[in-house]
Amino acid sequence: MGCLPLQALISAGYHDEAKAWREWLLRAVAGDPADLQIMYALDGTRRLPEAELPWLTGYENSKPVRTGNAASDQLQLDVWGETLDGLALARNAGLADH
């Protein structure tokens, strides 16, 4: 999730993109705060089960090719700080809806 991408967008003047990121974040983390995850799919999907795709060779034949990420089920408390930092950065940059 991180707020470095948001900071980079704001610093480079991409305020529409930064606002879209903030809106995505709010949609992705909506609901019970206890359900906050360390990662989400681009569309905000919470369930990211790992699966091997044996029919794909991978970059320079680096098998196995996988989709998803089982780490999405891990409890990592730093995600709270990153989320709050990102929302504060967005508010301070004037991206928050009023």
C-alpha positions, 0 to 999 in steps of 0.5 A, spaced: 500 500 500 505 504 502 505 512 501 511 513 497 507 512 490 502 517 493 508 522 495 511 521 488 505 522 484 503 529 489 511 531 488 510 530 480 504 534 480 499 528 478 494 530 483 488 527 479 492 520 479 493 521 487 486 523 488 484 517 484 489 513 489 486 515 495 479 514 493 482 506 491 485 506 498 478 508 501 474 503 497 479 497 499 480 498 506 472 499 507 469 495 512 471 493 519 478 495 521 480 488 523 480 486 516 485 491 514 490 487 509 497 488 507 495 488 500 489 488 495 488 486 488 488 492 483 481 492 483 481 492 491 479 484 491 481 482 498 482 474 496 489 473 493 489 465 493 496 463 490 496 458 484 501 455 480 500 455 473 504 449 470 503 451 463 507 457 463 514 457 462 515 464 466 521 469 465 527 465 462 524 459 464 523 461 471 518 456 474 513 455 477 509 461 475 504 463 480 498 468 481 496 471 487 500 471 494 498 467 500 502 473 504 495 477 503 493 473 509 499 475 514 498 480 520 503 485 519 501 491 523 505 496 519 500 496 514 496 501 519 501 506 519 502 506 512 494 507 511 494 512 516 500 516 513 497 515 506 491 518 508 494 524 512 498 526 506 492 526 501 489 530 506 495 535 507 495 535 499 488 538 499 486 531 496 481 529 501 473 530 499 470 536 503 
